[in-house]
Structures are given as C-alpha cells and as structure tokens.
Amino acid sequence: MSETRASGAADELRRQLADNLATSGALRSQAWRTAVEQVPRERFLLPGVFTPGEDGTWLPVTLDDAGADAWLRLAYSDESLVTQLNGGLTAADTDHPVTGIPTSSSTLPSLVVRMLEDLGVTDGDQVLEIGTGSGYSTALLCARLGEDNVTSVEVDPDVAARADAALEDCGFSTWTVVGDGLVGHPQRAPYDRIVATCTVRRIPYTWVRQTRPGGTILATVGAWSYGTGLAKLTVNGDGTATGAFLPGPVSFMHARAHAAPTLSGDLAARAAYPDTERAARVTPSILDEWMPAWLSQLAAPGAQLVRSVRSDGQTTVYLFDAGKEAFAALSPGPDGEWVVRQGGPAGLWDDIEAAVATWGNAGKPSIEAFRIRISRTEQVVWLATLDSNASWVLP
C-alpha cells in the first residue's frame, strides 16, 4: 500500500470509528470527535500488539507481519490491544505464541473516549493523566486541550519511551513523566482534572491535594480486576472529595503498586485448618456477575480471589486476606450445595454474603446508587438508597 493510499485509508477508518463511537453514545461532542478523527491510533501500537491465542497464549502481531491494511483494521477496531507482557515483553521480541500476564495495553477506544467525555474538560483546563500507556489517550487530550495543558505519568520507563516517541511523531511535545502516578506530579499542580487509566484500590490522597477546589478526579476503584467501579469525584475546598460511580462496567489493569502479589505454593494447605464449616448461603457463581463482584470486593477488599481446578474437574474458590490472616474456601458438597470453610479472625465469606444481602434487600440497585467520600484519614463507599445506608471503608 502506498503512503498516500495508507493515509487516506487511515483517515476514513478514523471517521468510521468516530461514527461508531457516536452511535454507541461514547462520543458525545464535536470537540472530542475532532480529536478522534485527528489522532492516528496505529502509531501508538508500535512496535506491535498481542492478540489472544489458544490455551491462554498470546499471538504477536506487528505491522510487517500483518501488512498495512490488516494493521489499520486492527488499530481502528474497538478493542483493547495488549502492548506488553510480563513487564517487558513486546510483540517485536518474539515471533511465536507466548504465555504471560498483560502489563500494558491500548484500551478500547469506546472506553477511552467515554471517560474523556465524562471528565468534563473545558478549554484551558490543566489535566493530569495517570498511566500514559500507549499514549493514545494522551494524544487525544493534547488534540483537545493543547500539549501544554496535559501532563501524563507512566511508571514503566520502556512504555513511557514508546509513548513519548509516538506523541512526538504526531507532533505533540507534551509533558510525559516517568514516575509513580500514585504520587501524581506536584511540580505542575494544581490541576483542573485528573484521570487515571489504571485501577486503584483507593484514591491516593495526593491526587486530591493536587486538584483545584471544584476540580474533578475520574478513576476506576476496586480490589479485584473484575467488579470495579468508575468513580467521578469533585474536590471540595475543605480538602475532602465526594462523588458517585458512573454507570456500566469498567476494567483496567491495576496500578502496579496496587496489584495483588501472585499467590504461590499449595493453596489447599493454606486453607487446611478452618475454624468453621457450613453450607454457603450465596454460591461463588455470583462472582461471575459484575455487581455482586463489586459488592464482594467492597466487603473483602484485602482478599485475593483464586479459582483452582483439580484434575477431576472439581473447582475450589479461595479467598486469602494476608493482612487479616484469614481465608475462605468454597467447594461443591456431596448434595450439590456449596460448602464454605473459613479460618482466621475475619469471616470473609460471611462479610460477602452480608453485603450481597444488603444489596438484594435494597432492590439490587445499579452502581450509580453508590457514593464515595475521601478525607485525609478515610475513604468510604456507601449505598445511598432510601432504605439503605450501608457503608464500607476502603483499606
């Protein structure tokens, strides 16, 4: 494909993407449409991406391997595309299927644009982005606000270097910083808006301090990768921040400092000496549904969730909370019911069952019914319905 033809094809695909995002409701304003039609996402995917393969493997895809046509179609699909595995491996480093854990990606455009719309920027706003990633969302911010109004922090030096190169290639010499996004970037504070493209277990109070009174923080909050909530907070003049959770499921990789450590060793041995054993009132299948999973991680925020499948096909669901030295193990009983065994000073599954029951008694409201309040000393999420004021403290 000639350079002129490729440029024309990319322009058309960007217009189609903008049309699709507008139809879905993610794209709601002309200003962001102009940015989507301007920014070439394909440049932010170099040197390549990983797509899901068989048996949990990842297939490397590069521009040279795919060809220009296929590369552009992939770039303008509304899909999240993994750009790094295991904290360092890129698609340019291998030519065969690999296993690994995604550690950086280019988020699906519909979610990126939806969040940028929800951020509510106006001309002249100073924005801090936590998690540069591929740099695509950074470029959209620059196209909308101007490069001098955008600061982006990325913890991984290699990821940051690739994003910075792509931004420069597109003509954006913005403030890209290598560092821990959880501490923000005080050198350019205060900001009118802070947006995080990673999940956090709690909102860092440094973000509150670095946001102007009346400013907005938009971030995904949750302890588990599934069942998180997108919180939109307003920073108040007294140093607190309050807000609500926006509709729909949202999922990002955890900020690396907030990611749970990998559990190793014999999981069954860790749960070998329970203090109690009983029939589960709520089965672990609820964890496959977004809202019950959201409630469960609120009720047991320090717990890690692990599913283990034996050679005979039997599944055991474990919860381990190292801080509380507590565990819960759920497995099918002989009569088809689930049995829960718990040990330690906290009943992890008891707390989850209580939270799910509270939600059910309130009529199973959507996540928009939940509120969040942040102070210097405490972060609280509560269910704000007429018949419930149940609350949970984030660790």
Beta strands, then each sheet from edge to edge (+ up, - down):
strand 1: 49-52
strand 2: 58-61
strand 3: 81-85
strand 4: 102-106
strand 5: 127-130
strand 6: 150-154
strand 7: 175-178
strand 8: 191-200
strand 9: 211-221
strand 10: 229-235
strand 11: 241-245
strand 12: 276-279
strand 13: 304-309
strand 14: 315-321
strand 15: 326-332
strand 16: 338-343
strand 17: 370-374
strand 18: 379-383
strand 19: 391-393
sheet 1: 1+ 2-
sheet 2: 3+ 4-
sheet 3: 7+ 6+ 5+ 8+ 9+ 10- 11+ 17- 18+ 19-
sheet 4: 12+ 16- 15+ 14- 13+
end
